[in-house]
Every structure is written in structure tokens, then in C-alpha cells.
Amino acid sequence: MSRLYPHPIMSFVLLVIWLMLWQSLSPLQIIMGLILATLLPQTLVLLDEEPSRAKKPLVIIKLFFVVLFDIAVSNYNVARVVLAGRESAVDTGFVNIPLELRDRYGLAVLATIITATPGTFWAAYDRRTNVLTIHVFELKDEEVSRQTIKNRYEAPLREIFE
């Protein structure tokens, strides 16, 4: 089983995402999802990547709901600004965040969280200094943005991956 599905969690997530994207449980979509869920994780085996060692499932679940909440709030805030036609009056900017997280899988999840949240994106990451640069659409206080990333996302990801 581990040869066919070397990363079973990733395979399961790929299948679920595929079915959600197509919004269908038709046999064809299930078969296509299973093919992708079987073949795509095999590429990691070819790259000789170690599988993720995610721990603490309760922290994962808590982080999932924190991210969902933050995405909903951010969607509302960005829509409010755009619909009010105040884009030019909004202060945007870049924030440098020194990270303690070094696990490549944890960094990938952090990049996904930041990029999936409307109004922010992962602009740069310096592996030597471990400093992340993000762009914030509605930047009110750099330190608040920095602490939000560190406390709400980085701290749980460190628990999960390190």
C-alpha cells in the first residue's frame, strides 16, 4: 500500500480537492481524481523527498478553522474597500517577518495560507536569513501584521511540523 500511496494523506486531499473543484461525484470524476491522487504523489518519490511528518491533529483542526475565519473576515474587508471605491485611499505595503519555522512543508502551508487570504500575498522568502516578506492590501500597523502571522499561523505550524 505504501508503494502505491507513498503519501496517503496527500492522496486523500488531492482526491477531495479534485471532487470539490468539479463539484461532482460522477464516476468519471471519481476515477480521474483517483488517478491524480495516485500519480501526483509518486512525483515526490521520484524527487526523493521525505514525506511530511505532520503531528498534533487537534492543532491542525484548530488552525484550519482559524484560517477559514481569517479568510472570511479578509474577504469582507477587501470587498468593503473595493465596493466603497476607496482603493486609492488604502495604505498598502510590504512587511518583513523573521520566521522561526524552517520545515519546508510548514513553509509551504504558510505560503498557501497567506496567498489564500484576500489582501495578502507571499512576496519573498530569504532562506539564509529566514525572513518572509508579505504584501498587505490594507496595512494599518506593520507590527500587528507581523504578530498576526507569527501567532495565528507560524506558531501552530511549528507545533505541527517541528
N, C-alpha and C positions, 0 to 999 in steps of 0.2 A: 504494500500500500504506500509506503514512504517513497518508493521509486516512482510510482505513478503520480503521487501528490506530495512532492517534497516539502511544500509549504501549504498545508491543508487549510489553514485559516485564510491565507491569501486567495486560495482557490475558491473557497466558500464566498468570500467578499466579492470577488470578481463575478461569480455567478449571480449573486444578489444584485449587484450594481447593473449588470447586463440586463437582467429582467426588469429592474426598475426603470432603466433608460428606455427600454422598448415598451414598457407598461403593458406587458403581455405575458401570459403563461401558456402560450401556444406551444405545441410540441416542437415546432421548428426553432423557436426562440430558446426553449429549454435545451435543445440539442446544441445549438450554436453557443449558448452560454457554457455548457459543459465542455465543449471543445476548447473554448478560450480559457476556461478555468483549469483545464488540464495542460494545455500547451504553454501559456504565458509564464506560469511559474517555472517551467522547465528551463527558460532562458536564464533564470538566476543560477540554476545548477551549472549551466554552461559557463557562467561568469565566475564560478567557484565562490559565490557569496555565501556567507554563513546565514542560516535562517535567523529571523528575528527572535529574540528571547524576551518577548513581552511578558511581564509579570503583573500581578495585582489586578485581577479582573474588575473588582469594585471601583478602583481608581479609574480604569478605562471607561466604565459606565458613567461615572460621575463627570469625567472630562467630556464625554460625548454630549451629555445634557448641558454642560456649561457652554460648549461650542455652539450647540443648537440655539440656546438662549442668546448668546452674543451675536450670532448671525441674524437672528430675528430683530434684535434691537438695532443692529447696524443697518439692516435693510430699511427699517422705519426711519432712522435718522438721515440716511442718504436720500431716500425718497422725499422726505420733508424738505430738505435743502433744495433738491432738484425741482420739485413741483412748485416751490415758492419762487424759483428763478433767482436764487441767491448764490449760485455757484461762484461768481466772481468775488463775492464778499467773504467767502470761506477761506480761512487760513489753512493751507496745506503745507506739508513739509516732510523732511526725512528725519528719522530718529535712529541713532546708533544704540544698539543694545548689546552689552557684553554678556555672553552666554556662558553658563557652566555646563550645559548639555553638550556632549560630544558624540553620542551614539548616532551613527548615520541614519538608522531607522527613526530614531526620535527626531532628528533634524528634518527628515523627510515629512514626518507627520506635522511638525511645527510649520513647515513651509506650506503644507496643504491647508492647515487651519488658517494661517494668516492670509493666504491668497483667496480662500473661500469666503472670507469675511468682507463684505462690501465696504469700500472706503479704505482698505489697506492692501498693500502687496509687498511681497518679499523682493526687495530691490537688489541686495547684495549680501554676500557672506564671505568673510575672510577667515579661512581655515587656520591660518597661522596665529591670528590674534583672537579667534573665536568671537568676532564681533559681527552681529547681524545688523543690516540696515534695512529698515522698512519705510515705506511711504504711507503717510496718513492723510486722508482726504480732509478731515475736519480736526486739525491739530490745535488743541487748546493748551495743553501743557505737555512738554516732552517727557518730564519725569513721570507723569501719570500714565502716559502711553507705555513707557519703558517698564514700569512696575506692573501694569496690566498684563503685558506679555510674559514677564518673568513669573508672576504669582499665579495667574489663571491658566497658563499653558505650559511654560517651561518646568515649573515645579512638579506638576503631575507627570509630565513626560519623563522627567528624571526618575521618578518613582517607578514608572512602568518599564523603562528601558535600561536603567543602570543598576 
